[in-house]
Each structure stands twice: as C-alpha cells, then as structure tokens.
Amino acid sequence: MEKVTIILNEGPGTMRSWNGLRVAVGCVGVDMEVEVFLFDAAVYAAKKGQKPPEGLSELNLANKLTELMELGVKVNACGTCVEAGGIKKDEIVDGVTVCTFVDLSKSIKVSKNVLVF
C-alpha cells in the first residue's frame, strides 16, 4: 500500500487545513495509507471544543480528525507547536499523538508523496 504524508500548517479559521483533510479522506478512499502532521496554527485543529459559525459545523476540524482516525489515519501534532500555543495535552482530541520532527522525517522517508497545506 502506498503512503502519503499530509502536513497542515493553518488553523481551523481557514479552508486550507479543511481541504487538506478532505484530500486525506480521498487518499483513504483509494486505499492509500495516510499520516497527517499538524504544525504551527494547525495544532488548533486538534483542540477539543471548537465552535465554528452556525451553518458551518463541517469546519469543526477536531471532528474531521476524529473521523479520519476512525478510518485508520494516523494524526500527529507537533509537540513544540502544541506547547508554544499553550494547548494542554488533555485539550487535544483523543487519538492524536504529540510528535517530533523525527517522527515526521520517518513518515516522509517511507511516503510516496508528501503534501503540504
């Protein structure tokens, strides 16, 4: 099975990370192994308690990440970014792994493709 690493850099207030997660769903749909890495403001995508504007509930990225993990996608959040953002580990969606750049490097090494959003 081919693997793709998807790196997200923007938080839940933009469409870029949401689109990256949509691509992840598509990759799962064509039988690819998918690993997502949240960096910079994207670590807030894994924060519990998101409240998108009324009518835009699909933009709750924490819910989208949970759905992806249920499909077998591994989701990682940069430990340095989590700490710098003042996010406590218990505020992160269950199943998201706080990681390092070594973890990202290992994923990149074995991936056929790396996508950055």
N, CA, C and O atoms as a GROMACS GRO file, in nm:
protein
  468
    1MET      N    1   0.084  -0.118   0.000
    1MET     CA    2   0.000   0.000   0.000
    1MET      C    3   0.089   0.124   0.000
    1MET      O    4   0.183   0.135   0.079
    2GLU      N    5   0.058   0.217  -0.088
    2GLU     CA    6   0.134   0.342  -0.094
    2GLU      C    7   0.095   0.433   0.022
    2GLU      O    8  -0.018   0.431   0.069
    3LYS      N    9   0.192   0.512   0.066
    3LYS     CA   10   0.170   0.601   0.180
    3LYS      C   11   0.184   0.746   0.136
    3LYS      O   12   0.269   0.779   0.052
    4VAL      N   13   0.101   0.832   0.194
    4VAL     CA   14   0.110   0.976   0.174
    4VAL      C   15   0.117   1.042   0.311
    4VAL      O   16   0.044   1.007   0.403
    5THR      N   17   0.207   1.139   0.322
    5THR     CA   18   0.217   1.222   0.442
    5THR      C   19   0.156   1.358   0.408
    5THR      O   20   0.193   1.420   0.309
    6ILE      N   21   0.063   1.403   0.492
    6ILE     CA   22  -0.002   1.532   0.471
    6ILE      C   23   0.034   1.622   0.588
    6ILE      O   24   0.010   1.589   0.704
    7ILE      N   25   0.093   1.737   0.557
    7ILE     CA   26   0.136   1.834   0.657
    7ILE      C   27   0.043   1.955   0.650
    7ILE      O   28   0.028   2.016   0.545
    8LEU      N   29  -0.018   1.988   0.763
    8LEU     CA   30  -0.106   2.104   0.772
    8LEU      C   31  -0.040   2.211   0.857
    8LEU      O   32   0.019   2.180   0.961
    9ASN      N   33  -0.051   2.336   0.814
    9ASN     CA   34   0.012   2.447   0.885
    9ASN      C   35  -0.086   2.553   0.934
    9ASN      O   36  -0.051   2.636   1.018
   10GLU      N   37  -0.208   2.552   0.882
   10GLU     CA   38  -0.303   2.658   0.916
   10GLU      C   39  -0.413   2.608   1.008
   10GLU      O   40  -0.452   2.491   1.002
   11GLY      N   41  -0.461   2.696   1.091
   11GLY     CA   42  -0.561   2.661   1.191
   11GLY      C   43  -0.701   2.647   1.136
   11GLY      O   44  -0.723   2.661   1.015
   12PRO      N   45  -0.797   2.620   1.224
   12PRO     CA   46  -0.934   2.595   1.182
   12PRO      C   47  -1.005   2.716   1.122
   12PRO      O   48  -1.114   2.701   1.067
   13GLY      N   49  -0.948   2.834   1.132
   13GLY     CA   50  -1.013   2.953   1.076
   13GLY      C   51  -0.998   2.968   0.926
   13GLY      O   52  -1.054   3.061   0.868
   14THR      N   53  -0.924   2.879   0.862
   14THR     CA   54  -0.905   2.888   0.717
   14THR      C   55  -0.954   2.760   0.650
   14THR      O   56  -0.976   2.659   0.716
   15MET      N   57  -0.970   2.766   0.520
   15MET     CA   58  -1.015   2.649   0.444
   15MET      C   59  -0.899   2.557   0.407
   15MET      O   60  -0.921   2.442   0.370
   16ARG      N   61  -0.776   2.606   0.417
   16ARG     CA   62  -0.661   2.528   0.370
   16ARG      C   63  -0.648   2.394   0.443
   16ARG      O   64  -0.635   2.290   0.379
   17SER      N   65  -0.651   2.395   0.575
   17SER     CA   66  -0.639   2.270   0.651
   17SER      C   67  -0.761   2.182   0.628
   17SER      O   68  -0.748   2.060   0.619
   18TRP      N   69  -0.879   2.241   0.620
   18TRP     CA   70  -1.000   2.165   0.591
   18TRP      C   71  -0.986   2.092   0.458
   18TRP      O   72  -1.021   1.975   0.446
   19ASN      N   73  -0.934   2.163   0.357
   19ASN     CA   74  -0.912   2.099   0.227
   19ASN      C   75  -0.807   1.988   0.236
   19ASN      O   76  -0.821   1.885   0.171
   20GLY      N   77  -0.704   2.009   0.315
   20GLY     CA   78  -0.604   1.904   0.335
   20GLY      C   79  -0.665   1.778   0.394
   20GLY      O   80  -0.628   1.667   0.357
   21LEU      N   81  -0.759   1.796   0.486
   21LEU     CA   82  -0.825   1.681   0.546
   21LEU      C   83  -0.920   1.614   0.447
   21LEU      O   84  -0.939   1.493   0.451
   22ARG      N   85  -0.979   1.692   0.358
   22ARG     CA   86  -1.062   1.634   0.253
   22ARG      C   87  -0.976   1.549   0.160
   22ARG      O   88  -1.019   1.442   0.116
   23VAL      N   89  -0.856   1.597   0.129
   23VAL     CA   90  -0.764   1.518   0.047
   23VAL      C   91  -0.729   1.388   0.118
   23VAL      O   92  -0.720   1.282   0.055
   24ALA      N   93  -0.709   1.395   0.250
   24ALA     CA   94  -0.678   1.275   0.328
   24ALA      C   95  -0.789   1.171   0.312
   24ALA      O   96  -0.761   1.052   0.294
   25VAL      N   97  -0.914   1.215   0.320
   25VAL     CA   98  -1.027   1.123   0.302
   25VAL      C   99  -1.022   1.060   0.164
   25VAL      O  100  -1.044   0.939   0.149
   26GLY      N  101  -0.993   1.140   0.063
   26GLY     CA  102  -0.983   1.088  -0.074
   26GLY      C  103  -0.873   0.985  -0.088
   26GLY      O  104  -0.890   0.884  -0.156
   27CYS      N  105  -0.761   1.010  -0.024
   27CYS     CA  106  -0.649   0.915  -0.030
   27CYS      C  107  -0.685   0.782   0.037
   27CYS      O  108  -0.650   0.675  -0.013
   28VAL      N  109  -0.756   0.790   0.149
   28VAL     CA  110  -0.802   0.668   0.216
   28VAL      C  111  -0.896   0.593   0.121
   28VAL      O  112  -0.893   0.470   0.113
   29GLY      N  113  -0.978   0.669   0.050
   29GLY     CA  114  -1.075   0.609  -0.042
   29GLY      C  115  -1.014   0.534  -0.158
   29GLY      O  116  -1.079   0.449  -0.218
   30VAL      N  117  -0.888   0.565  -0.190
   30VAL     CA  118  -0.820   0.491  -0.298
   30VAL      C  119  -0.713   0.400  -0.240
   30VAL      O  120  -0.612   0.370  -0.305
   31ASP      N  121  -0.737   0.357  -0.116
   31ASP     CA  122  -0.652   0.258  -0.048
   31ASP      C  123  -0.508   0.300  -0.026
   31ASP      O  124  -0.415   0.221  -0.043
   32MET      N  125  -0.489   0.427   0.012
   32MET     CA  126  -0.356   0.474   0.050
   32MET      C  127  -0.347   0.481   0.202
   32MET      O  128  -0.446   0.507   0.270
   33GLU      N  129  -0.228   0.457   0.254
   33GLU     CA  130  -0.201   0.480   0.395
   33GLU      C  131  -0.177   0.629   0.411
   33GLU      O  132  -0.100   0.688   0.335
   34VAL      N  133  -0.242   0.691   0.509
   34VAL     CA  134  -0.232   0.836   0.526
   34VAL      C  135  -0.185   0.868   0.668
   34VAL      O  136  -0.234   0.811   0.766
   35GLU      N  137  -0.089   0.959   0.676
   35GLU     CA  138  -0.044   1.010   0.805
   35GLU      C  139  -0.048   1.163   0.797
   35GLU      O  140   0.009   1.223   0.706
   36VAL      N  141  -0.116   1.225   0.894
   36VAL     CA  142  -0.134   1.370   0.898
   36VAL      C  143  -0.048   1.428   1.010
   36VAL      O  144  -0.044   1.374   1.120
   37PHE      N  145   0.021   1.537   0.979
   37PHE     CA  146   0.102   1.610   1.078
   37PHE      C  147   0.050   1.752   1.089
   37PHE      O  148   0.037   1.823   0.989
   38LEU      N  149   0.021   1.793   1.211
   38LEU     CA  150  -0.028   1.928   1.240
   38LEU      C  151   0.087   2.013   1.294
   38LEU      O  152   0.147   1.980   1.397
   39PHE      N  153   0.116   2.122   1.225
   39PHE     CA  154   0.222   2.213   1.268
   39PHE      C  155   0.167   2.354   1.277
   39PHE      O  156   0.059   2.383   1.227
   40ASP      N  157   0.243   2.442   1.342
   40ASP     CA  158   0.209   2.582   1.356
   40ASP      C  159   0.065   2.595   1.405
   40ASP      O  160   0.028   2.526   1.500
   41ALA      N  161  -0.016   2.680   1.344
   41ALA     CA  162  -0.153   2.702   1.391
   41ALA      C  163  -0.244   2.582   1.367
   41ALA      O  164  -0.353   2.575   1.424
   42ALA      N  165  -0.201   2.487   1.285
   42ALA     CA  166  -0.284   2.368   1.259
   42ALA      C  167  -0.301   2.281   1.384
   42ALA      O  168  -0.392   2.199   1.389
   43VAL      N  169  -0.215   2.297   1.484
   43VAL     CA  170  -0.236   2.219   1.606
   43VAL      C  171  -0.370   2.251   1.670
   43VAL      O  172  -0.426   2.168   1.742
   44TYR      N  173  -0.423   2.371   1.645
   44TYR     CA  174  -0.555   2.407   1.698
   44TYR      C  175  -0.666   2.326   1.631
   44TYR      O  176  -0.778   2.322   1.682
   45ALA      N  177  -0.639   2.263   1.518
   45ALA     CA  178  -0.737   2.176   1.453
   45ALA      C  179  -0.768   2.056   1.542
   45ALA      O  180  -0.876   1.998   1.533
   46ALA      N  181  -0.675   2.020   1.628
   46ALA     CA  182  -0.693   1.904   1.717
   46ALA      C  183  -0.748   1.944   1.854
   46ALA      O  184  -0.762   1.859   1.942
   47LYS      N  185  -0.779   2.071   1.873
   47LYS     CA  186  -0.827   2.117   2.003
   47LYS      C  187  -0.976   2.086   2.019
   47LYS      O  188  -1.057   2.114   1.931
   48LYS      N  189  -1.009   2.027   2.132
   48LYS     CA  190  -1.149   1.997   2.164
   48LYS      C  191  -1.226   2.127   2.182
   48LYS      O  192  -1.168   2.232   2.212
   49GLY      N  193  -1.358   2.120   2.163
   49GLY     CA  194  -1.445   2.233   2.193
   49GLY      C  195  -1.453   2.340   2.086
   49GLY      O  196  -1.490   2.454   2.116
   50GLN      N  197  -1.420   2.307   1.962
   50GLN     CA  198  -1.430   2.407   1.855
   50GLN      C  199  -1.576   2.442   1.830
   50GLN      O  200  -1.664   2.357   1.838
   51LYS      N  201  -1.599   2.569   1.798
   51LYS     CA  202  -1.734   2.617   1.772
   51LYS      C  203  -1.737   2.700   1.644
   51LYS      O  204  -1.735   2.823   1.650
   52PRO      N  205  -1.741   2.632   1.528
   52PRO     CA  206  -1.749   2.707   1.404
   52PRO      C  207  -1.881   2.784   1.395
   52PRO      O  208  -1.976   2.753   1.467
   53PRO      N  209  -1.888   2.883   1.307
   53PRO     CA  210  -2.012   2.961   1.293
   53PRO      C  211  -2.130   2.871   1.257
   53PRO      O  212  -2.114   2.765   1.196
   54GLU      N  213  -2.248   2.916   1.297
   54GLU     CA  214  -2.370   2.840   1.268
   54GLU      C  215  -2.381   2.814   1.118
   54GLU      O  216  -2.357   2.903   1.036
   55GLY      N  217  -2.416   2.693   1.085
   55GLY     CA  218  -2.428   2.654   0.944
   55GLY      C  219  -2.299   2.603   0.884
   55GLY      O  220  -2.297   2.556   0.770
   56LEU      N  221  -2.191   2.610   0.960
   56LEU     CA  222  -2.061   2.564   0.909
   56LEU      C  223  -2.000   2.458   1.001
   56LEU      O  224  -1.878   2.455   1.020
   57SER      N  225  -2.084   2.373   1.056
   57SER     CA  226  -2.037   2.274   1.152
   57SER      C  227  -1.933   2.178   1.092
   57SER      O  228  -1.852   2.121   1.165
   58GLU      N  229  -1.935   2.161   0.959
   58GLU     CA  230  -1.836   2.073   0.896
   58GLU      C  231  -1.694   2.129   0.907
   58GLU      O  232  -1.598   2.057   0.882
   59LEU      N  233  -1.681   2.254   0.945
   59LEU     CA  234  -1.549   2.314   0.962
   59LEU      C  235  -1.490   2.287   1.101
   59LEU      O  236  -1.383   2.339   1.134
   60ASN      N  237  -1.557   2.207   1.181
   60ASN     CA  238  -1.501   2.165   1.309
   60ASN      C  239  -1.394   2.060   1.278
   60ASN      O  240  -1.425   1.943   1.258
   61LEU      N  241  -1.269   2.104   1.273
   61LEU     CA  242  -1.161   2.016   1.231
   61LEU      C  243  -1.131   1.906   1.332
   61LEU      O  244  -1.080   1.800   1.294
   62ALA      N  245  -1.163   1.929   1.458
   62ALA     CA  246  -1.145   1.823   1.557
   62ALA      C  247  -1.235   1.705   1.523
   62ALA      O  248  -1.194   1.589   1.534
   63ASN      N  249  -1.358   1.734   1.483
   63ASN     CA  250  -1.449   1.626   1.441
   63ASN      C  251  -1.397   1.555   1.317
   63ASN      O  252  -1.405   1.433   1.307
   64LYS      N  253  -1.345   1.632   1.223
   64LYS     CA  254  -1.292   1.575   1.098
   64LYS      C  255  -1.172   1.485   1.129
   64LYS      O  256  -1.159   1.377   1.070
   65LEU      N  257  -1.086   1.528   1.219
   65LEU     CA  258  -0.971   1.446   1.257
   65LEU      C  259  -1.016   1.315   1.321
   65LEU      O  260  -0.960   1.209   1.295
   66THR      N  261  -1.118   1.324   1.406
   66THR     CA  262  -1.171   1.204   1.470
   66THR      C  263  -1.225   1.106   1.365
   66THR      O  264  -1.202   0.986   1.373
   67GLU      N  265  -1.297   1.160   1.267
   67GLU     CA  266  -1.350   1.076   1.158
   67GLU      C  267  -1.235   1.009   1.083
   67GLU      O  268  -1.243   0.891   1.049
   68LEU      N  269  -1.130   1.084   1.055
   68LEU     CA  270  -1.015   1.029   0.984
   68LEU      C  271  -0.948   0.917   1.063
   68LEU      O  272  -0.910   0.814   1.008
   69MET      N  273  -0.932   0.940   1.193
   69MET     CA  274  -0.870   0.837   1.277
   69MET      C  275  -0.954   0.710   1.279
   69MET      O  276  -0.900   0.600   1.284
   70GLU      N  277  -1.086   0.726   1.275
   70GLU     CA  278  -1.174   0.609   1.268
   70GLU      C  279  -1.156   0.531   1.139
   70GLU      O  280  -1.185   0.412   1.132
   71LEU      N  281  -1.106   0.600   1.034
   71LEU     CA  282  -1.078   0.536   0.905
   71LEU      C  283  -0.936   0.478   0.900
   71LEU      O  284  -0.896   0.420   0.799
   72GLY      N  285  -0.861   0.494   1.009
   72GLY     CA  286  -0.726   0.438   1.015
   72GLY      C  287  -0.614   0.536   0.990
   72GLY      O  288  -0.497   0.496   0.983
   73VAL      N  289  -0.646   0.665   0.975
   73VAL     CA  290  -0.543   0.766   0.953
   73VAL      C  291  -0.474   0.797   1.085
   73VAL      O  292  -0.540   0.816   1.188
   74LYS      N  293  -0.342   0.803   1.082
   74LYS     CA  294  -0.265   0.842   1.200
   74LYS      C  295  -0.252   0.994   1.198
   74LYS      O  296  -0.212   1.053   1.098
   75VAL      N  297  -0.284   1.058   1.311
   75VAL     CA  298  -0.278   1.204   1.321
   75VAL      C  299  -0.178   1.241   1.430
   75VAL      O  300  -0.184   1.190   1.542
   76ASN      N  301  -0.088   1.331   1.395
   76ASN     CA  302   0.019   1.376   1.485
   76ASN      C  303   0.016   1.527   1.498
   76ASN      O  304  -0.017   1.597   1.403
   77ALA      N  305   0.049   1.577   1.615
   77ALA     CA  306   0.060   1.722   1.639
   77ALA      C  307   0.201   1.752   1.689
   77ALA      O  308   0.252   1.684   1.779
   78CYS      N  309   0.263   1.853   1.633
   78CYS     CA  310   0.398   1.893   1.671
   78CYS      C  311   0.401   1.934   1.819
   78CYS      O  312   0.329   2.025   1.861
   79GLY      N  313   0.484   1.866   1.897
   79GLY     CA  314   0.493   1.893   2.040
   79GLY      C  315   0.537   2.034   2.070
   79GLY      O  316   0.483   2.097   2.162
   80THR      N  317   0.633   2.086   1.996
   80THR     CA  318   0.680   2.223   2.017
   80THR      C  319   0.569   2.323   1.987
   80THR      O  320   0.551   2.420   2.060
   81CYS      N  321   0.493   2.298   1.880
   81CYS     CA  322   0.384   2.388   1.842
   81CYS      C  323   0.270   2.382   1.944
   81CYS      O  324   0.210   2.485   1.975
   82VAL      N  325   0.241   2.264   1.995
   82VAL     CA  326   0.138   2.248   2.098
   82VAL      C  327   0.177   2.328   2.222
   82VAL      O  328   0.096   2.401   2.278
   83GLU      N  329   0.301   2.312   2.264
   83GLU     CA  330   0.350   2.384   2.382
   83GLU      C  331   0.350   2.534   2.359
   83GLU      O  332   0.306   2.610   2.445
   84ALA      N  333   0.400   2.578   2.243
   84ALA     CA  334   0.407   2.721   2.213
   84ALA      C  335   0.268   2.782   2.205
   84ALA      O  336   0.250   2.900   2.237
   85GLY      N  337   0.170   2.703   2.162
   85GLY     CA  338   0.032   2.752   2.152
   85GLY      C  339  -0.044   2.748   2.282
   85GLY      O  340  -0.160   2.789   2.287
   86GLY      N  341   0.020   2.699   2.388
   86GLY     CA  342  -0.046   2.695   2.517
   86GLY      C  343  -0.156   2.591   2.527
   86GLY      O  344  -0.246   2.603   2.610
   87ILE      N  345  -0.148   2.490   2.442
   87ILE     CA  346  -0.250   2.385   2.444
   87ILE      C  347  -0.204   2.274   2.537
   87ILE      O  348  -0.092   2.224   2.526
   88LYS      N  349  -0.291   2.238   2.629
   88LYS     CA  350  -0.261   2.128   2.721
   88LYS      C  351  -0.297   1.996   2.652
   88LYS      O  352  -0.389   1.991   2.570
   89LYS      N  353  -0.224   1.891   2.685
   89LYS     CA  354  -0.247   1.761   2.620
   89LYS      C  355  -0.389   1.711   2.639
   89LYS      O  356  -0.441   1.641   2.552
   90ASP      N  357  -0.453   1.744   2.751
   90ASP     CA  358  -0.590   1.698   2.772
   90ASP      C  359  -0.692   1.779   2.691
   90ASP      O  360  -0.811   1.746   2.690
   91GLU      N  361  -0.647   1.885   2.623
   91GLU     CA  362  -0.734   1.964   2.536
   91GLU      C  363  -0.732   1.912   2.392
   91GLU      O  364  -0.807   1.961   2.307
   92ILE      N  365  -0.648   1.814   2.366
   92ILE     CA  366  -0.632   1.760   2.231
   92ILE      C  367  -0.724   1.639   2.214
   92ILE      O  368  -0.743   1.559   2.306
   93VAL      N  369  -0.781   1.629   2.097
   93VAL     CA  370  -0.871   1.519   2.064
   93VAL      C  371  -0.803   1.385   2.092
   93VAL      O  372  -0.686   1.365   2.060
   94ASP      N  373  -0.878   1.294   2.151
   94ASP     CA  374  -0.826   1.160   2.179
   94ASP      C  375  -0.780   1.093   2.050
   94ASP      O  376  -0.848   1.097   1.948
   95GLY      N  377  -0.663   1.032   2.057
   95GLY     CA  378  -0.608   0.960   1.943
   95GLY      C  379  -0.500   1.036   1.869
   95GLY      O  380  -0.422   0.976   1.794
   96VAL      N  381  -0.493   1.168   1.888
   96VAL     CA  382  -0.388   1.248   1.824
   96VAL      C  383  -0.260   1.230   1.905
   96VAL      O  384  -0.261   1.244   2.028
   97THR      N  385  -0.151   1.201   1.837
   97THR     CA  386  -0.021   1.180   1.902
   97THR      C  387   0.061   1.308   1.895
   97THR      O  388   0.076   1.366   1.788
   98VAL      N  389   0.114   1.351   2.009
   98VAL     CA  390   0.206   1.464   2.010
   98VAL      C  391   0.342   1.409   1.966
   98VAL      O  392   0.392   1.313   2.023
   99CYS      N  393   0.400   1.471   1.862
   99CYS     CA  394   0.517   1.413   1.796
   99CYS      C  395   0.635   1.510   1.788
   99CYS      O  396   0.631   1.621   1.840
  100THR      N  397   0.738   1.462   1.721
  100THR     CA  398   0.860   1.541   1.699
  100THR      C  399   0.891   1.544   1.549
  100THR      O  400   0.824   1.478   1.470
  101PHE      N  401   0.991   1.623   1.512
  101PHE     CA  402   1.034   1.626   1.372
  101PHE      C  403   1.094   1.494   1.328
  101PHE      O  404   1.093   1.463   1.209
  102VAL      N  405   1.146   1.416   1.420
  102VAL     CA  406   1.198   1.284   1.386
  102VAL      C  407   1.083   1.196   1.337
  102VAL      O  408   1.099   1.122   1.239
  103ASP      N  409   0.967   1.204   1.404
  103ASP     CA  410   0.850   1.128   1.360
  103ASP      C  411   0.809   1.169   1.219
  103ASP      O  412   0.777   1.085   1.135
  104LEU      N  413   0.809   1.299   1.193
  104LEU     CA  414   0.776   1.348   1.060
  104LEU      C  415   0.877   1.298   0.957
  104LEU      O  416   0.839   1.252   0.849
  105SER      N  417   1.003   1.305   0.991
  105SER     CA  418   1.108   1.262   0.899
  105SER      C  419   1.094   1.114   0.862
  105SER      O  420   1.114   1.076   0.747
  106LYS      N  421   1.060   1.032   0.960
  106LYS     CA  422   1.040   0.889   0.934
  106LYS      C  423   0.922   0.867   0.840
  106LYS      O  424   0.928   0.781   0.752
  107SER      N  425   0.816   0.943   0.858
  107SER     CA  426   0.700   0.930   0.772
  107SER      C  427   0.732   0.974   0.629
  107SER      O  428   0.693   0.908   0.532
  108ILE      N  429   0.804   1.085   0.616
  108ILE     CA  430   0.843   1.134   0.484
  108ILE      C  431   0.930   1.031   0.412
  108ILE      O  432   0.914   1.008   0.293
  109LYS      N  433   1.020   0.970   0.485
  109LYS     CA  434   1.114   0.873   0.426
  109LYS      C  435   1.043   0.758   0.357
  109LYS      O  436   1.088   0.711   0.253
  110VAL      N  437   0.933   0.712   0.413
  110VAL     CA  438   0.864   0.596   0.357
  110VAL      C  439   0.742   0.632   0.273
  110VAL      O  440   0.672   0.543   0.225
  111SER      N  441   0.715   0.760   0.256
  111SER     CA  442   0.598   0.804   0.178
  111SER      C  443   0.631   0.819   0.031
  111SER      O  444   0.741   0.862  -0.006
  112LYS      N  445   0.535   0.783  -0.053
  112LYS     CA  446   0.550   0.807  -0.195
  112LYS      C  447   0.528   0.955  -0.226
  112LYS      O  448   0.592   1.011  -0.314
  113ASN      N  449   0.436   1.017  -0.152
  113ASN     CA  450   0.404   1.158  -0.172
  113ASN      C  451   0.397   1.230  -0.038
  113ASN      O  452   0.360   1.171   0.064
  114VAL      N  453   0.433   1.358  -0.039
  114VAL     CA  454   0.420   1.446   0.077
  114VAL      C  455   0.345   1.570   0.028
  114VAL      O  456   0.389   1.637  -0.066
  115LEU      N  457   0.233   1.600   0.092
  115LEU     CA  458   0.152   1.716   0.056
  115LEU      C  459   0.153   1.815   0.170
  115LEU      O  460   0.143   1.776   0.287
  116VAL      N  461   0.165   1.943   0.138
  116VAL     CA  462   0.170   2.046   0.241
  116VAL      C  463   0.057   2.146   0.216
  116VAL      O  464   0.043   2.200   0.106
  117PHE      N  465  -0.022   2.169   0.320
  117PHE     CA  466  -0.132   2.265   0.312
  117PHE      C  467  -0.110   2.373   0.417
  117PHE      O  468  -0.192   2.465   0.429
   0.00000   0.00000   0.00000
